Amino acid sequence: MRIFWILFSYEWRHFRAAKGLVLLCGLLLLTGLYGIYYGTTEIERQRQHLAALPELTRRNVAELQEKFPGPADAGDIGYYHSRFAVHHPDAWAALSLGLRDVNPSYVKLRLLGLQNQLYAADNTNPMKMLSGNFDLAFVLVYLLPLLIIALSFNLLSSEREEGILVLLLAQPVRPADVVGAKLIFRMSLVLGLALLLSVVGMLWAGVPADGRVLTWLLLTVLYCLFWFGVALVVTALQRPSAVNAVALLGVWLLLVMLVPSLLNLAVAAARPVPQGIELTIKQREEIHAGWDRPKTETMNRFFALYPQWRDTATIRERFVWRWYYAFQHLGDLAVAPQAAAYARGLQQRYDLVEQLNLLSPAINAQSSLNALAGTDLPTHLAFQRSATRYHDSLRAFYYPFLFRKVEFTHDDYAREPTHTFTSRPELATTYRGLTKLLLSVAAVYGLGMVLLRARPINPR
């Protein structure tokens, strides 16, 4: 044990003398702090926007009360009155933004057709919805492995190339102690940085001290151990430092860049999903066609779905709000299969990525951190379902006014349904990610140990 600590202290002195490595660690620390700053700033910006929405609603109501000083037609109010379905972020979202800056944090809703409003901001390629952002999770998942590679590519090869390894092993020192001391020193350094950034990020973001703290730290530790395991495998091959560096960078490119890109392409081909904007266009076409259809045909289709309003007066006017909102809703129903297929396709694509992410610990770690922070795709789809239910409740609130010809008063604004939705962690996904990372760590260390046993360390 004494020899181990002598070797460990030697590594510390060697690290302090290597100014480039010290600078690299400092740069990663600054990058991580910027990632925390970016994430917390982005979430704070979203919170400020969400906090301003009640004031926008209040101004909208004040304008309508001024425009309609007395009892009004509920059709006018339903058309001009805007409400918001809001998606509040969890505090953890600041550390792993996931899809929060890709998808809208709120949806502005009127009594018109839903799908057009729900997917109005969804004009991006669904493939983009699987990527991440520059936050602490990005630094840990994509940049930290590069630091591990920089520290570990010459784990033994530099001593061998300088002729020091021959002298070192001529002493009563086991090769396992040399490899262990070097590896554990570097692990201590990197894990210290990663855990320091995580703790700073948690304090900065003000996350609650619940079980997710331990889960985040476990994910971070296992992911770092995986990359040190890769370094151990490459070291066990006992190749020159230049070859080791190329090999480790190749593994990083393979697991962090190439495999995720190929996986996205394969998943997109296996689970094709239409663009949300296509759904919006089709719904608009259906609604525009509603103007040209006979009113009787439209209302009969509507009454078949809602027979409780069948006894309302026959429409003889050229325009009446209940007919207008009826064909708006029928427009929604006309594209309901496509809307369900769109959401189902995104979920299936996400599920397939989760099944295959064992091939890339980087994707697995990113998905697990997003799930832990409640910023993944299932959370966004849950918000959309919540917004849909809110729109249904608005229609249910207005229909008695429209079909029973009840006048809408100023007091009725306060009785309108409201909406709120806060992200929840997908803990099942996170725990599956932890298990996969544990398997990946066991695999690389097992391979490294087998190689070291099969090929004893050559000092020359």
N, C-alpha and C positions, 0 to 999 in steps of 0.2 A: 504493500500500500504506500509505503514511503517513496518508493521509486515512482509510483504513479503520480504522486503529488509533485515530485521533482520535475517530472516530464511536463506536468500540467503548468507549473510555474514557468518552465522554460518556454512553453507556448505563449504564455501571457507576455513575457519579455519580447519574444519574437514578434508578436502582434503589435506591441507598442512601437517597435522599431520600424515596422512596415507602414509608413505614412499613408501610402495609397489605400491600404485596407481600412485604416482609421477614418480616412476621408470618405471612403465608400459607405462605411457604417453610419457616419454622420449624415451623409446625403440621403441614405434610406430613412434615417430618423426624421429628417426635415420633410421628405416626401410623404412619410406617414402622417406627420402633423398636418401637412397641407391637405391630405386626403380626409382627415378628420374635420378640418376647417371647411372644406368643400361640402362634405356630407351634412354637417350641422347647419351650414349656411343655406343649403338647398332646402332642407326640411323646415328651417325657420321661415324661409321665403314662402314655402307652401302654407305653413301655418298662418302667416300674416294674410295671405290671400283668402284662406278659409275664414279667418276671423273677420274679414271685411264683408263677407257675403250677407250676414244678417242686416248690416247697415244698407247694403244695396237693396235687399228685399224691403226694408222699411221705407226707403226712398221711393221704390216702385209702388208700394201701397199708398204712400202719401200722394204721389202723382195721380194714381187712379181715383183716390178719394176726391181730389180736386177736379179731375175730369168728369167723374160721376158723383156729384155731391149728394144725390139722393139714392134711393133704391135703383139698382141697375140690372140690366140683362146679364145673367151669369155667363152667357156666351161671350160677351165683350170682356168680362173679367178673365175668363179662362184663356182668351186669346192674348191679352196684353200682360197678364200677371205672370211674372217669372219666379220660379222657386228653384232651389238648388239641392241636388243629391250630393252630399259631401263625403269624402273619403279621408278621415283623419289618420295621420301617420302614427305609428307606434314610435316611442322614443328610440328603439333600436334601429329604426329606418335610417337614422343619421350615419350609422356605421356601415350599413349595407343597403344602398339606395335601390338596388334591383331595378324594377320597372317603374319606379315612382316618377322619374323624370321623363319617361317615355309615354306613359299613359296619363290622362288628366286626373287631377285630384278632386275634381268636382264636375258635375254635369248640370247644365242649365236646362230646366224643364218647363215647358208650357203644356197646355192641354192638347197639343197637336199630336201627330203621330210620334211614337216613341223612338223607333229605330233610327230615324233621321237625326234625332237629338243625341241618342246614345252613342252613335258611331261618328258623329260630326267631326271629332278630333282624331278619329282613328284612320289616318291616311298614310300610315307607315306600313312597310313590309312586315308581315308577321315574323320573319326571320330575325328582325332587329329586336323583337320582344324577348329574345333569349339571351341577349348580351347584357353586359354589366356597365358600370360607371366608374369614374375616378373617385373612389372613396376609400375608406380604410380597408374594406374587403378587397378592393382591387389591388392595393399595395401588398397586402398579405398573400393574396392568391397568385398574382402575376409577377411582382417585383421581388418579393422576398426570396424565391428560389434562385434568382440571379445572384443575390448576395451569398447564398449558400454555395453556389457554383464557384464564385470568385474566391471564397475562403477554402474550398475543399478540393479544387481540381488538382492541386499538387500535394495532397495529403502526405504521401510518402515519396513521391517521385522527385521532389526538389532535393530532399536529403540524399536520395540515391544519386542524382545527377551531380551533386556537390561533393560526393564522396563521404558525407557525414554518416550515412546509414551503416556503412561498414564498421566505422569506429563505434557507433552507438550499440550495434548488436554484438560487438566484441566484448562489451561490458555484460555483467550479470543482469541483463534486461531481456524480458521475453518480447517477441514481436507483437504479441497481443496487447502488452502494456503500452507499447509505442502507438499502435493504431488506436487503442482505446483512449489514451490521454489526448491525442490530437483531435479525435472525433468528439469527445465529450467537451473539450474546451470550446470548440467551434459551436457545438450545440448550445452550450451555456450562453455563449455570446449572442447567437441568433435568437434563441428562445427568450433571452432577457430582453432583447429589443422588441420582439413580437409581443411579449406579454406587457412590456412597458407601454407600447403604443395602444394595446387593447385596453389597459386600465385607464390611460389618459383619455382614450376615446369614450369609454363608458362614463367617466366622470364628466367629461365635456358635454356629452349628449344627455347626461342625467338619466341614465337607464335605471330601472328599478333593480334592487339587489335580490333577484329571484334566481331560480334554477338555471335560467338562460345564461347567466354569467359563467357558470361552470361549463355549460355546454359550449359556449363560444371559445373559452380557453382550451377545452379539450380538442375542438376542431382545429384550432390554431396549432397546438402542440403536435397533434398527429400529422397534420399537413407538413409541418417543418421536418418531423422525423422521417416522413416519406422521402423527402428530397435528400436528407442526409443518408438514407438507405441507398438511394440511387448513387450518391457519391461513394459509398462503401463498395458497391458492386463494381463501379469503374476503377476504384483503387485496387480492388482485388485482382483485376486483370493485369496490374503491374506494367502499365504502358508509360511512355514518356509524358511529361507534363502537357506538352502541346496536344498530344493525342487525347489525353484525359479531358482537356478543356473543350476540344472540338466535340468529343463524345457527349459530355454533359450538356453543352449548348444544343447539340442535336436532340438529346432527350427532352430538353426544355421546349425546343421548337415543336417537337413531335407531340408532346402531351399538352402543351399550353396553346399552341397555335394550330398545328396541322390537324390533329385528331378532332378538336372542337369544330373546326371549319368543315371537315369532311362529315362529321356527325350531323351538323346542321343541314348540310346538303342532302345527306341520306334521309334524315327525318323529314325534310321538306318534300322529298320525292315520295317517301312512303306514306306521308300524311298530308296531302295537298289541302291547303286552306285558302278560300277566296279572300280577297281584300275586303275590309270592312266598308270601304268607300263604295265598292260594287253593290253591297247590300243597300247602302243609302240611296244610290241612284235608282235601283230597282224599286225601292219603296216610293220614291218620289214619282216615278212613272205610274205606279199603281194609284197613288193619291190624285195625281193630275187627271188620270182617266176617270176618277170619281165625279169630276165636274160634268162630264159628258153623259154619264149613265142616267137613266130615268130614276127619279127620286124614289119611286115605289120599289124598284128593284133593290136599291141600296138599303132602304129601310126594312124590307122583308128579310134580307140577309142579316141585317143587324138584329132584328127581332127574333130571328131563329136562334141567335146566340144569347139574347137577353129578353126572354119572353115577358119578364116583369114590366117592361115598358111598352108592350104591344097595345095596351088600351089607351095610349096617348093619342092626341088628335092627329088626323091625317094632314100631311103637309100639303098645303095649297099655295103657299107663298113661293116667290121666286127664290128667296134665300131664307134659311132659318138655321140657327146655330146647331140644333140637335142633329140635323141632317149633315151639316158640315163636319161635326165631330164624329158622327157615325162613319162617314167614309174615310176620315182620318184613321180611325181605329181599324176599319176593314183593311186599309193599306198596311197597317202593322201585321195583321193576321195573314195577309197574302204573302208576306216574306218571312213569316214565323219559322217555316221549315229551314229556310236558308240561314236565319239568325241562329237557330238551334244548332245547325250543322257547323256554323262558323265557330260558336263557342265550344261545341263538342270537339271540333277539329283541333282547336288550340290546346284543349285539355289533353287530347290524345297525343298530340305532338310533345307536350310537356312530359306526359307519362312515359313516352318512348325514350325521350332524352334521359329521364331519370333511370330507366332500366339499363341504358347503355353507358351511363356516365362512369361506370367502373373502369371503362377503358381510359378515362382521363381523370385523375384525381383533381385536376384544376377545375374542371366542370363540376365535379362532385362537391368540392369545397365551396365553390361559388353558389351552387344551388342550395347547399345546406345553410350557408350564412344568410342567403336571401329568405329562405323558408323560416329561419329563426327570427329574422327581423320583420316578417310579414310583408315582404315586398316582392313576392314571387307572383307568377301568373295565376295560380289558383286563388290567391287573395284578390287580385284584380277582377277575376271572373265572379267571385263572390260579391264584390262591390257592384258589378253590373247587374247581378240578379237582385241585389237589394234595391238598386235604383229602379229596376223594372217593377218590383212590388210597390215601390213608392208611387210610381206613375199610375199603377192600378188603383191605389188608394185615392189618388187625386180624381181619377175618373169616377170612382164610386161616390166621392164627395159631391161632385158637380152634377152628376146625372139627375138626381132629384130636382135640382134647380132647373135644369134644361127641359126635362120631359114633363115635369109637373108645373112648369112655368111659374116657379117661385122666384121672386125678386131677390137679388143678392144685396144685402145691406152691409154697412161698414162693420158691424159686429161679426159678420161671417168671415172676415179675413182672419180673425184670431182663432176660428174653429178649423181652419185648414190643416190637413195633416202636415207634419214636418218629418225631416229625415236626418239621420246621422248614421255613420258607419265608421268603425275604427278597426284598423288592421289587427289580425290575430296571427300568432306564430303557427306555422305548419310543423308542429313538433314531430309528427310521425316521419315526415320527409327528412328532418334534421337527424333523427336517430338512425334512420336507414343510411344516411350519409356518414355518420360516425362509424357504423359497422363496416361500411365499404372502405373507409379510410384505414380502419384497423386492419382489414384484410390486406390492403395494399402495403401497409407498413410491414406486416408479417411476411409478405411475399418478398419484398426487396431485401429485408434483413436476412431472411432464410437463404436467399440466393447468394447474398454477400458472404455469409458464413460458410456455405458449401464451397464457394470459390476459394476462400481463404484456406480452407482445409485441403482442398484439392491441389492448390498451388501455393506452397509455403513461400513466405516473403523472401525474395531474392535481394540481397543487399547491393548487388552490382548491376 
